Amino acid sequence: MTLLHENEKGIYGDSPQRVKDLITSIDSPNYRAIYDAANYVQTGFKPFDEAWPIVKDYVDYVHIKDATIPDAEHPIGIIKPAGQGDGQYPELLAALNADGYNGFVSIEPHLGDFDEFGGLCGPDLWTSAYDALAGILNNINAEYN
C-alpha cells in the first residue's frame, strides 16, 4: 500500500515546503504526495509556478478542482472546474503530459462557494468538472480513459 498526503489547507502539510518536509522526513517509497492546486491557491501559493517545482518529485496522485484567489467576499475563494480559477491546471497538465505522467487524477466536483461542510455537488457539476478537465487534456493532446 502507498499512503498519500494531500496538501489540505489548514494542516502542517499545506505548503509546498512542508509537503516536501513530510515526504523527505518520513523517507519511505510507500509515503507520497497528492497534489491539489486548489488547496495551494487557497493557502496563498501559485500552484504551478511556486508549488510544483518543490513537490513534483514526490507526487503520485493529482486532485482536479480549481479555485479563485481568496478575497473579502470569498475568504477561501470559489471552487471551480479545472482551468476556470487560479490553479494553473493547463500548465500543470501540459507538464505532466510532456513528462509522460501515467498516474491517477481524480475529479473533485464539489464546486461553488465552499465552507467547512464542502461545496455544491450533483450531476451537472460532475459533468462540468469532467468537461473542463477533458477540454484541457484534449488541448494538449493527452491520452486518457
HELIX and SHEET records of a PDB file:
HELIX    1   1 TYR A   12  ASP A   14  5                                   3    
HELIX    2   2 PRO A   16  ILE A   26  1                                  11    
HELIX    3   3 ALA A   37  GLN A   42  1                                   6    
HELIX    4   4 PRO A   47  ALA A   51  3                                   5    
HELIX    5   5 TRP A   52  VAL A   55  1                                   4    
HELIX    6   6 LYS A   56  TYR A   58  5                                   3    
HELIX    7   7 TYR A   89  ALA A   98  1                                  10    
HELIX    8   8 PRO A  123  ASN A  139  1                                  17    
SHEET    1   A 4 LEU A   3  GLU A   6  0                                        
SHEET    2   A 4 TYR A  31  ASP A  36  1                                        
SHEET    3   A 4 VAL A  59  ILE A  64  1                                        
SHEET    4   A 4 PHE A 104  ILE A 107  1                                        
SHEET    1   B 4 ASP A  66  ALA A  67  0                                        
SHEET    2   B 4 ILE A  78  LYS A  80 -1                                        
SHEET    3   B 4 LEU A 111  ASP A 115 -1                                        
SHEET    4   B 4 GLY A 118  LEU A 120 -1                                        
END                                                                             
